[in-house]
Amino acid sequence: MSFNGIRLLPDYGCKIEIDVVQLLKENEFLKDELYNRAYKDIERQEIEIETLKDKCVDLMLENADYVWEEMARETAKKRANTRKWKSK
């Protein structure tokens, strides 16, 4: 049972004063704080994701360059062998 923000405990009959307005303000503050922290975490994670995407693209390009160079070496090697056989 409650009366004007004061709740009476039926078993003991003692009064517990509760400032409902203050509790609501604290609740709103905590919600806002939680939202702000979560938003900052999301921003930080988005930046990290973009950085990792850039690193991934760089590694893919590096790998593609290596594969391209390897293919060019193999082609040059085959051409060199063909020239040797044709010259004999």
Distance bins in CASP14 RR format, pairs under 12 A and 6 or more apart:
PFRMAT RR
TARGET T0000
AUTHOR 0000-0000-0000
RMODE 2
METHOD distances of the structure
MODEL  1
1 7 1 0 0 1 0 0 0 0 0 0 0
1 8 1 0 1 0 0 0 0 0 0 0 0
1 9 0 0 0 0 1 0 0 0 0 0 0
1 10 1 0 0 1 0 0 0 0 0 0 0
1 11 0 0 0 0 0 1 0 0 0 0 0
1 13 0 0 0 0 1 0 0 0 0 0 0
1 15 0 0 0 0 0 1 0 0 0 0 0
1 16 0 0 0 0 0 1 0 0 0 0 0
2 8 1 0 0 1 0 0 0 0 0 0 0
2 9 0 0 0 0 0 1 0 0 0 0 0
2 10 0 0 0 0 0 1 0 0 0 0 0
2 15 0 0 0 0 0 1 0 0 0 0 0
2 16 0 0 0 0 1 0 0 0 0 0 0
2 17 0 0 0 0 0 1 0 0 0 0 0
2 18 0 0 0 0 1 0 0 0 0 0 0
2 20 0 0 0 0 1 0 0 0 0 0 0
3 15 0 0 0 0 1 0 0 0 0 0 0
3 16 0 0 0 0 0 1 0 0 0 0 0
3 17 0 0 0 0 0 1 0 0 0 0 0
3 18 0 0 0 0 0 1 0 0 0 0 0
3 20 0 0 0 0 0 1 0 0 0 0 0
4 15 0 0 0 0 0 1 0 0 0 0 0
4 17 0 0 0 0 1 0 0 0 0 0 0
4 18 0 0 0 0 1 0 0 0 0 0 0
4 19 0 0 0 0 0 1 0 0 0 0 0
4 20 0 0 0 0 1 0 0 0 0 0 0
4 21 0 0 0 0 0 1 0 0 0 0 0
5 15 0 0 0 0 0 1 0 0 0 0 0
5 16 0 0 0 0 1 0 0 0 0 0 0
5 17 1 0 0 1 0 0 0 0 0 0 0
5 18 1 0 1 0 0 0 0 0 0 0 0
5 19 1 0 0 1 0 0 0 0 0 0 0
5 20 1 0 1 0 0 0 0 0 0 0 0
5 21 0 0 0 0 1 0 0 0 0 0 0
5 22 0 0 0 0 0 1 0 0 0 0 0
5 23 0 0 0 0 1 0 0 0 0 0 0
5 24 0 0 0 0 0 1 0 0 0 0 0
6 13 0 0 0 0 0 1 0 0 0 0 0
6 14 0 0 0 0 0 1 0 0 0 0 0
6 15 1 0 1 0 0 0 0 0 0 0 0
6 16 1 0 0 1 0 0 0 0 0 0 0
6 17 1 0 1 0 0 0 0 0 0 0 0
6 18 1 0 0 1 0 0 0 0 0 0 0
6 19 0 0 0 0 0 1 0 0 0 0 0
6 20 0 0 0 0 0 1 0 0 0 0 0
7 13 0 0 0 0 0 1 0 0 0 0 0
7 14 0 0 0 0 1 0 0 0 0 0 0
7 15 1 0 0 1 0 0 0 0 0 0 0
7 16 1 0 1 0 0 0 0 0 0 0 0
7 17 0 0 0 0 1 0 0 0 0 0 0
7 18 1 0 0 1 0 0 0 0 0 0 0
7 19 0 0 0 0 0 1 0 0 0 0 0
7 20 0 0 0 0 0 1 0 0 0 0 0
8 14 1 0 0 1 0 0 0 0 0 0 0
8 15 1 0 0 1 0 0 0 0 0 0 0
8 16 1 0 0 1 0 0 0 0 0 0 0
8 17 0 0 0 0 0 1 0 0 0 0 0
8 18 0 0 0 0 0 1 0 0 0 0 0
9 15 0 0 0 0 1 0 0 0 0 0 0
9 16 1 0 0 1 0 0 0 0 0 0 0
9 18 0 0 0 0 0 1 0 0 0 0 0
10 16 0 0 0 0 0 1 0 0 0 0 0
17 23 0 0 0 0 0 1 0 0 0 0 0
18 24 0 0 0 0 0 1 0 0 0 0 0
18 26 0 0 0 0 0 1 0 0 0 0 0
19 25 0 0 0 0 1 0 0 0 0 0 0
19 26 0 0 0 0 1 0 0 0 0 0 0
20 26 0 0 0 0 0 1 0 0 0 0 0
20 27 0 0 0 0 0 1 0 0 0 0 0
21 27 0 0 0 0 0 1 0 0 0 0 0
21 28 0 0 0 0 0 1 0 0 0 0 0
22 28 0 0 0 0 0 1 0 0 0 0 0
22 29 0 0 0 0 0 1 0 0 0 0 0
23 29 0 0 0 0 0 1 0 0 0 0 0
23 30 0 0 0 0 0 1 0 0 0 0 0
24 30 0 0 0 0 0 1 0 0 0 0 0
24 31 0 0 0 0 0 1 0 0 0 0 0
25 31 0 0 0 0 0 1 0 0 0 0 0
25 32 0 0 0 0 0 1 0 0 0 0 0
26 32 0 0 0 0 0 1 0 0 0 0 0
26 33 0 0 0 0 0 1 0 0 0 0 0
27 33 0 0 0 0 0 1 0 0 0 0 0
27 34 0 0 0 0 0 1 0 0 0 0 0
28 34 0 0 0 0 0 1 0 0 0 0 0
28 35 0 0 0 0 0 1 0 0 0 0 0
29 35 0 0 0 0 0 1 0 0 0 0 0
29 36 0 0 0 0 0 1 0 0 0 0 0
30 36 0 0 0 0 0 1 0 0 0 0 0
30 37 0 0 0 0 0 1 0 0 0 0 0
31 37 0 0 0 0 0 1 0 0 0 0 0
31 38 0 0 0 0 0 1 0 0 0 0 0
32 38 0 0 0 0 0 1 0 0 0 0 0
32 39 0 0 0 0 0 1 0 0 0 0 0
33 39 0 0 0 0 0 1 0 0 0 0 0
33 40 0 0 0 0 0 1 0 0 0 0 0
34 40 0 0 0 0 0 1 0 0 0 0 0
34 41 0 0 0 0 0 1 0 0 0 0 0
35 41 0 0 0 0 0 1 0 0 0 0 0
35 42 0 0 0 0 0 1 0 0 0 0 0
36 42 0 0 0 0 0 1 0 0 0 0 0
36 43 0 0 0 0 0 1 0 0 0 0 0
37 43 0 0 0 0 0 1 0 0 0 0 0
37 44 0 0 0 0 0 1 0 0 0 0 0
38 44 0 0 0 0 0 1 0 0 0 0 0
38 45 0 0 0 0 0 1 0 0 0 0 0
39 45 0 0 0 0 0 1 0 0 0 0 0
39 46 0 0 0 0 0 1 0 0 0 0 0
40 46 0 0 0 0 0 1 0 0 0 0 0
40 47 0 0 0 0 0 1 0 0 0 0 0
41 47 0 0 0 0 0 1 0 0 0 0 0
41 48 0 0 0 0 0 1 0 0 0 0 0
42 48 0 0 0 0 0 1 0 0 0 0 0
42 49 0 0 0 0 0 1 0 0 0 0 0
43 49 0 0 0 0 0 1 0 0 0 0 0
43 50 0 0 0 0 0 1 0 0 0 0 0
44 50 0 0 0 0 0 1 0 0 0 0 0
44 51 0 0 0 0 0 1 0 0 0 0 0
45 51 0 0 0 0 0 1 0 0 0 0 0
45 52 0 0 0 0 0 1 0 0 0 0 0
46 52 0 0 0 0 0 1 0 0 0 0 0
46 53 0 0 0 0 0 1 0 0 0 0 0
47 53 0 0 0 0 0 1 0 0 0 0 0
47 54 0 0 0 0 0 1 0 0 0 0 0
48 54 0 0 0 0 0 1 0 0 0 0 0
48 55 0 0 0 0 0 1 0 0 0 0 0
49 55 0 0 0 0 0 1 0 0 0 0 0
49 56 0 0 0 0 0 1 0 0 0 0 0
50 56 0 0 0 0 0 1 0 0 0 0 0
50 57 0 0 0 0 0 1 0 0 0 0 0
51 57 0 0 0 0 0 1 0 0 0 0 0
51 58 0 0 0 0 0 1 0 0 0 0 0
52 58 0 0 0 0 0 1 0 0 0 0 0
52 59 0 0 0 0 0 1 0 0 0 0 0
53 59 0 0 0 0 0 1 0 0 0 0 0
53 60 0 0 0 0 0 1 0 0 0 0 0
54 60 0 0 0 0 0 1 0 0 0 0 0
54 61 0 0 0 0 0 1 0 0 0 0 0
55 61 0 0 0 0 0 1 0 0 0 0 0
55 62 0 0 0 0 0 1 0 0 0 0 0
56 62 0 0 0 0 0 1 0 0 0 0 0
56 63 0 0 0 0 0 1 0 0 0 0 0
57 63 0 0 0 0 0 1 0 0 0 0 0
57 64 0 0 0 0 0 1 0 0 0 0 0
58 64 0 0 0 0 0 1 0 0 0 0 0
58 65 0 0 0 0 0 1 0 0 0 0 0
59 65 0 0 0 0 0 1 0 0 0 0 0
59 66 0 0 0 0 0 1 0 0 0 0 0
60 66 0 0 0 0 0 1 0 0 0 0 0
60 67 0 0 0 0 0 1 0 0 0 0 0
61 67 0 0 0 0 0 1 0 0 0 0 0
61 68 0 0 0 0 0 1 0 0 0 0 0
62 68 0 0 0 0 0 1 0 0 0 0 0
62 69 0 0 0 0 0 1 0 0 0 0 0
63 69 0 0 0 0 0 1 0 0 0 0 0
63 70 0 0 0 0 0 1 0 0 0 0 0
64 70 0 0 0 0 0 1 0 0 0 0 0
64 71 0 0 0 0 0 1 0 0 0 0 0
65 71 0 0 0 0 0 1 0 0 0 0 0
65 72 0 0 0 0 0 1 0 0 0 0 0
66 72 0 0 0 0 0 1 0 0 0 0 0
66 73 0 0 0 0 0 1 0 0 0 0 0
67 73 0 0 0 0 0 1 0 0 0 0 0
67 74 0 0 0 0 0 1 0 0 0 0 0
68 74 0 0 0 0 0 1 0 0 0 0 0
68 75 0 0 0 0 0 1 0 0 0 0 0
69 75 0 0 0 0 0 1 0 0 0 0 0
69 76 0 0 0 0 0 1 0 0 0 0 0
70 76 0 0 0 0 0 1 0 0 0 0 0
70 77 0 0 0 0 0 1 0 0 0 0 0
71 77 0 0 0 0 0 1 0 0 0 0 0
71 78 0 0 0 0 0 1 0 0 0 0 0
72 78 0 0 0 0 0 1 0 0 0 0 0
72 79 0 0 0 0 0 1 0 0 0 0 0
73 79 0 0 0 0 0 1 0 0 0 0 0
73 80 0 0 0 0 0 1 0 0 0 0 0
74 80 0 0 0 0 0 1 0 0 0 0 0
74 81 0 0 0 0 0 1 0 0 0 0 0
75 81 0 0 0 0 0 1 0 0 0 0 0
75 82 0 0 0 0 0 1 0 0 0 0 0
76 82 0 0 0 0 0 1 0 0 0 0 0
76 83 0 0 0 0 0 1 0 0 0 0 0
77 83 0 0 0 0 0 1 0 0 0 0 0
77 84 0 0 0 0 0 1 0 0 0 0 0
78 84 0 0 0 0 0 1 0 0 0 0 0
78 85 0 0 0 0 0 1 0 0 0 0 0
79 85 0 0 0 0 0 1 0 0 0 0 0
79 86 0 0 0 0 0 1 0 0 0 0 0
80 86 0 0 0 0 0 1 0 0 0 0 0
80 87 0 0 0 0 0 1 0 0 0 0 0
81 87 0 0 0 0 0 1 0 0 0 0 0
81 88 0 0 0 0 0 1 0 0 0 0 0
82 88 0 0 0 0 0 1 0 0 0 0 0
END
